[in-house]
Amino acid sequence: AAIGNIEAAVAFSQRLQRRGCRFALDDFGAGFASFYYLKRLPFDFLKIDGDFVRGLPESGVDQLVISAIVTIARGMGKQTIAEFVTDQETSDLLLASGVEFAQGFHIGRPAPVEEILAALPA
């Protein structure tokens, strides 16, 4: 969704960051606005849009785009998260590209917080 008042969003985000909140720029690469937000918004993570991840093993173009996103993120001192990781091959390619975090069914399926907490070691 577009941000109507970027200055207010930046100020609010910075206040929350001072309180320990961390932010991800979601769906990066999904539209031209991503680069505007990349430049203007304070964030901690760059979340790579799943459209670049879904066909990663078969697509040299997606591999190049992900490598470029990782380079941009590192240059800005940010970490990367890949969406829609569904298999080990994709996970391995992302790791080799320098992506630090992943989310998707290969990592774990959505679950109620009670189930997640119960599965954690004591």
N, C-alpha and C positions, 0 to 999 in steps of 0.2 A: 504494500500500500504506500501511496505517496505521503510524504510528510508535508503538511500545510504550512507550518511555521518552523523552518529549519533552525533559526536562532533559539527559539524556545526549546526545541528538542535537544539541541547541543547543551544549553544551560542546564536543563533538567537531567540529562545523562551525566554531565560532569558532577552535579550534586550527588547523584546516586553512586557514582564511582568513588567519590570521597568517602562514602559510607561502606565501601567494600563490594558493591555490585560490579559485575562484569557483563559485557555486552558482546554479541555476535552480529555482524552484518550478514543477514540471512540471504540465501538465494543469489549469492554473488555471481555475476555473469549472465543473469537472466534478462537483463535489460540495460539500456543506456543509463538509466538513473543510478545504477550500481556505482558507476565511476564518480558521479557527483557525490553520492553518499560516502564513498570511500575517502574522498578528499575532505568532506565537511564534518562527518560525525565521529565522535570519539568511540572507539570500539576496541575490544581486546582480541577478538577472533574474526576471521574471514571465513564464512561458511560457503563452501563451493556448491553451486546449484547441482541438484541431482541429475539434470539433463546431461551434464558432462561426465557423470560417474556411471550411469546406467550401462552405456556401451563401451566402457573404457577398454576392456581387453581387445575388442575388435577395431577400435577407432584410434588411428594415429593422430587425428585432429584433436580428439578429446584429450589424449595424452599431452599434446603440446599446450593446449589451453590450460590444463591443470598445472603443468610445470610453470607456465607463465604466471598463473595466479599465486602459486607458492613463492615465486621470485618476488612478486609485488609485495606479498604479505611479509616476507622476511625483511625486505628493504624498509618496511615501515615498522618493524619490530613487533609484528603480530603473528599469531599462530593460526593454523588452518584446520577446518573441520570439513570432512566430506559427507554429504548426505547420500542415502540410498545404497549403502554398501550391502550387497546381497550374497557375496561369495568370497572365498579365500583368495582366488586369483585377483579380483578387484582390490581386495584389502592389501595384498602384496604389492601390486602396482602403485597404489597410493602411497604406501610406506616408502617404496623406492623413489617416488617423486618428491618425498619430503613432507607429505601431509602428516600432521601430528595426531589428529583425532578423527574418529569415524563414527557414524551412526547409521543404523539400518538393521534389517532382519538378520544379517550375518552376525552382528554384534549382540543383538537381543531384540526380542519382540516387545511392543508396548505392554505394560502391565500396571496394575494398581500399585500405588506406593507401598501399601501394606505387604504385597508379595515381594517387592524388591527389598524392603527392609528385612523381611523374614529370611531372605536368601543370603544376606550379608553375614560374614563371619562375626562372631561376638567380640 
